[in-house]
Amino acid sequence: MDIGTLIEYDRQLLLWLNGSHSLFLDGLFMTLTTATTWIPLYVSLFLLVVRNSDSVKKIMVIVACAGLCVLLAGTIDDELVKPMVARWRPTRDPQIGSLVDVVNGYRSGQYGFFSAHASNTFSIAVFFCWLVRSRLLSVSLVLWSLVNCWTRLYLGVHFPIDILVGLAWGGCCGTAVYMLYRRFVPQTVYGARANHPSPLTSTGYQFSDVDTVVVVLLLTVVYALLRSCLFLYAN
């Protein structure tokens, strides 16, 4: 299969996944794709780190690592890769742009390769999967990242290949940052809290605090559902 055929398949798959005739889903995906919707999740992850770290220095290092994930996964993409590759977003593609179902006039920027939503969210998800080592948290964060990816396809602002490459790059960034963290930060949290009365993950994080993050994530989804109902009513 040559590159032209692959790109054509990519376009056709996007058109199949893009949009719907449901105002409710339009409102839901617009809410879920908005970065500010997930601020409570980011705050809960920060509190998870604060409550389970034995020093201010370690808290600052973990926060810096999360920031580095975003810098490597998203900023490099937006500032270097997208302008260099210059692949049109579906909504702006000269060949299929008129066929894409656009929600509320939302077309995003000019170029879409690769998806910063996919790379940013997956880098954070993978970093915290390695850091906390909780199956529940890992599954929840990976699903959160995949939901963000789905919103980009639904809204027609990324092709499937944009998403797949973004996930691959984000996974590499999250893993690389964690390896860097392990290289320079002594792993003393579990030893310092070995006699803690609450159940702990293998890296010393309380399961009760993990549960809080998952609850916040679920409540955010409920908020998005309620907001989409208002979107449906308004239209």
C-alpha positions as CSV (number, residue, x, y, z in Angstrom):
1,M,0.0,0.0,0.0
2,D,1.5,3.4,-1.0
3,I,1.2,6.5,1.1
4,G,-1.5,8.0,-1.2
5,T,-3.8,5.0,-0.6
6,L,-3.1,5.1,3.1
7,I,-4.0,8.8,3.3
8,E,-7.2,8.1,1.3
9,Y,-8.2,5.4,3.7
10,D,-7.5,7.8,6.6
11,R,-9.8,10.4,5.1
12,Q,-12.6,7.9,4.6
13,L,-12.3,6.5,8.1
14,L,-12.5,10.0,9.5
15,L,-15.7,10.8,7.6
16,W,-17.2,7.6,9.0
17,L,-16.3,8.5,12.6
18,N,-17.0,12.2,12.3
19,G,-20.1,13.8,13.7
20,S,-23.7,12.7,14.1
21,H,-27.2,14.1,13.8
22,S,-27.4,14.4,17.6
23,L,-27.3,17.8,19.3
24,F,-26.8,16.1,22.6
25,L,-23.6,14.3,21.4
26,D,-22.4,17.6,19.8
27,G,-22.7,19.3,23.2
28,L,-21.1,16.4,25.0
29,F,-18.0,16.2,22.7
30,M,-17.5,19.9,22.7
31,T,-17.5,19.9,26.5
32,L,-15.2,16.9,26.8
33,T,-12.7,18.3,24.3
34,T,-12.3,21.6,26.2
35,A,-9.2,21.7,28.4
36,T,-10.9,23.6,31.2
37,T,-13.4,20.8,31.7
38,W,-10.6,18.6,33.1
39,I,-9.2,21.2,35.6
40,P,-10.7,19.2,38.5
41,L,-8.9,16.1,37.4
42,Y,-5.6,17.9,37.3
43,V,-6.2,19.3,40.7
44,S,-7.1,15.9,42.1
45,L,-3.9,14.4,40.6
46,F,-1.9,17.3,42.2
47,L,-3.5,16.5,45.6
48,L,-2.8,12.8,45.1
49,V,0.9,13.7,44.8
50,V,0.8,16.2,47.7
51,R,-0.8,13.7,50.1
52,N,1.5,10.9,49.2
53,S,4.9,12.6,49.0
54,D,7.4,12.9,51.9
55,S,8.9,16.3,50.9
56,V,8.1,19.5,49.2
57,K,11.0,18.8,46.9
58,K,9.5,15.6,45.7
59,I,6.2,17.3,45.0
60,M,7.9,20.0,43.0
61,V,9.8,17.4,41.0
62,I,6.7,15.4,40.1
63,V,4.9,18.6,39.1
64,A,7.9,19.5,37.0
65,C,7.8,16.0,35.4
66,A,4.1,16.4,34.5
67,G,5.0,19.8,33.0
68,L,7.8,18.2,31.0
69,C,5.4,15.6,29.7
70,V,3.2,18.4,28.3
71,L,6.3,20.3,26.9
72,L,7.6,17.3,25.1
73,A,4.3,15.8,24.0
74,G,2.3,18.9,23.1
75,T,4.5,22.0,22.8
76,I,7.0,20.4,20.4
77,D,4.1,19.1,18.3
78,D,2.4,22.5,18.1
79,E,5.5,24.6,17.6
80,L,7.6,22.3,15.4
81,V,5.9,19.2,14.0
82,K,2.6,20.7,12.9
83,P,4.2,23.7,10.9
84,M,6.9,21.4,9.5
85,V,4.5,18.6,8.3
86,A,1.7,21.1,7.4
87,R,-1.0,18.5,7.0
88,W,-4.4,20.1,6.9
89,R,-7.0,19.3,9.5
90,P,-10.0,17.5,8.1
91,T,-12.1,20.6,8.6
92,R,-9.7,22.6,6.4
93,D,-8.7,19.8,4.0
94,P,-9.3,21.1,0.4
95,Q,-10.5,17.6,-0.7
96,I,-13.0,16.7,2.1
97,G,-13.4,19.9,4.2
98,S,-16.9,20.5,2.8
99,L,-17.9,16.9,3.8
100,V,-16.9,17.2,7.4
101,D,-19.6,17.7,10.0
102,V,-18.6,20.9,11.8
103,V,-20.0,21.5,15.3
104,N,-20.8,25.1,16.3
105,G,-18.4,26.4,13.7
106,Y,-15.4,24.8,15.5
107,R,-12.6,24.0,13.1
108,S,-9.5,24.5,15.3
109,G,-6.2,25.6,13.7
110,Q,-4.8,25.0,10.2
111,Y,-2.7,21.9,10.7
112,G,-3.4,18.7,12.6
113,F,-0.5,16.3,12.4
114,F,-0.2,15.0,15.0
115,S,-2.8,15.4,17.7
116,A,-1.6,17.4,20.7
117,H,-4.7,16.3,22.6
118,A,-3.8,12.7,22.1
119,S,-0.1,13.2,22.9
120,N,-0.6,15.5,26.0
121,T,-3.3,13.4,27.7
122,F,-1.6,10.1,27.0
123,S,1.8,11.3,28.2
124,I,0.2,12.4,31.5
125,A,-1.8,9.1,31.7
126,V,1.3,7.0,31.1
127,F,3.5,9.0,33.5
128,F,1.0,8.5,36.3
129,C,0.5,4.9,35.5
130,W,4.2,4.3,36.1
131,L,4.3,6.7,39.1
132,V,1.4,5.3,41.1
133,R,1.1,1.7,39.9
134,S,-2.6,1.4,40.5
135,R,-4.6,-0.6,38.0
136,L,-7.8,1.4,38.7
137,L,-6.0,4.7,38.1
138,S,-4.2,3.4,35.1
139,V,-7.4,2.2,33.4
140,S,-9.2,5.4,34.3
141,L,-6.5,7.7,32.9
142,V,-6.0,5.7,29.7
143,L,-9.8,5.8,29.1
144,W,-9.7,9.5,29.8
145,S,-7.1,10.0,27.1
146,L,-8.9,7.8,24.6
147,V,-12.1,9.8,25.2
148,N,-10.2,13.0,24.4
149,C,-9.0,11.3,21.2
150,W,-12.5,10.3,20.3
151,T,-13.7,13.9,20.6
152,R,-11.1,15.1,18.1
153,L,-12.4,12.5,15.5
154,Y,-16.0,13.3,16.2
155,L,-15.4,17.0,15.8
156,G,-13.5,16.4,12.6
157,V,-10.3,18.2,13.7
158,H,-8.0,15.2,13.4
159,F,-7.5,12.3,11.2
160,P,-7.1,8.8,12.7
161,I,-3.4,8.7,11.9
162,D,-3.0,12.0,13.7
163,I,-4.5,10.4,16.8
164,L,-2.4,7.2,16.5
165,V,0.9,9.0,16.1
166,G,-0.1,11.4,19.0
167,L,-0.8,8.4,21.3
168,A,2.5,6.8,20.3
169,W,4.5,10.0,20.9
170,G,2.7,10.7,24.1
171,G,3.3,7.2,25.4
172,C,7.0,7.5,24.6
173,C,7.2,11.0,26.3
174,G,5.4,9.8,29.5
175,T,7.7,6.7,29.8
176,A,10.8,8.7,29.1
177,V,10.0,11.3,31.7
178,Y,9.2,8.6,34.3
179,M,12.6,7.0,33.6
180,L,14.2,10.3,34.1
181,Y,12.4,10.7,37.3
182,R,13.5,7.3,38.5
183,R,17.1,8.1,37.5
184,F,17.4,11.3,39.6
185,V,14.8,10.8,42.5
186,P,15.5,8.2,45.2
187,Q,12.5,5.9,45.6
188,T,12.0,6.3,49.3
189,V,8.3,7.0,49.6
190,Y,7.2,3.4,50.2
191,G,9.9,2.7,52.7
192,A,9.1,5.8,54.7
193,R,5.4,4.8,54.9
194,A,5.7,1.0,55.1
195,N,3.7,1.0,58.4
196,H,1.0,3.3,57.2
197,P,-2.4,1.9,58.3
198,S,-4.1,2.5,54.8
199,P,-3.5,0.1,51.9
200,L,-0.8,1.4,49.6
201,T,0.2,0.7,46.0
202,S,3.7,-0.7,45.4
203,T,5.0,2.8,45.0
204,G,3.5,4.1,48.3
205,Y,0.3,5.8,47.1
206,Q,-2.8,5.4,49.2
207,F,-5.6,3.6,47.4
208,S,-8.1,5.9,49.1
209,D,-6.5,8.9,47.4
210,V,-6.5,7.0,44.1
211,D,-10.2,6.5,44.5
212,T,-10.7,10.2,45.0
213,V,-9.1,10.9,41.6
214,V,-11.3,8.3,39.9
215,V,-14.4,9.8,41.6
216,V,-13.5,13.3,40.4
217,L,-13.0,11.9,36.9
218,L,-16.5,10.3,36.9
219,L,-18.1,13.5,38.3
220,T,-16.5,15.5,35.5
221,V,-18.1,13.1,33.0
222,V,-21.4,13.6,34.8
223,Y,-20.9,17.4,34.5
224,A,-20.3,17.0,30.8
225,L,-23.5,15.0,30.4
226,L,-25.5,17.7,32.2
227,R,-23.9,20.5,30.2
228,S,-24.7,18.7,27.0
229,C,-28.4,18.6,28.1
230,L,-28.3,22.3,28.4
231,F,-26.7,22.6,25.0
232,L,-29.5,20.5,23.6
233,Y,-32.1,22.7,25.3
234,A,-30.5,25.9,24.1
235,N,-30.6,24.7,20.5
